[in-house]
């Protein structure tokens, strides 16, 4: 995928949803790891 195609995808609704999903997955993983650590 060239940079122009990538940019078009990232600016689309589908691309935005993918970016949000990646962030949400990262936040959930972080919270799960923190939950399992002793205080």
C-alpha positions, 0 to 999 in steps of 0.5 A, a space after each residue: 500500500 503506498 502512502 497516498 492509499 494509506 492516507 486515504 484509508 486512515 482518513 476514512 471512517 473505517 480507518 478511524 474505527 481501526 485506529 480507535 480499536 487499536 487504542 482501546 485494545 492497548 488501554 484494556 491490555 494496560 488495565 489488565 496488566 495493572 489489575 494483576 500487579 500487587 499494590 
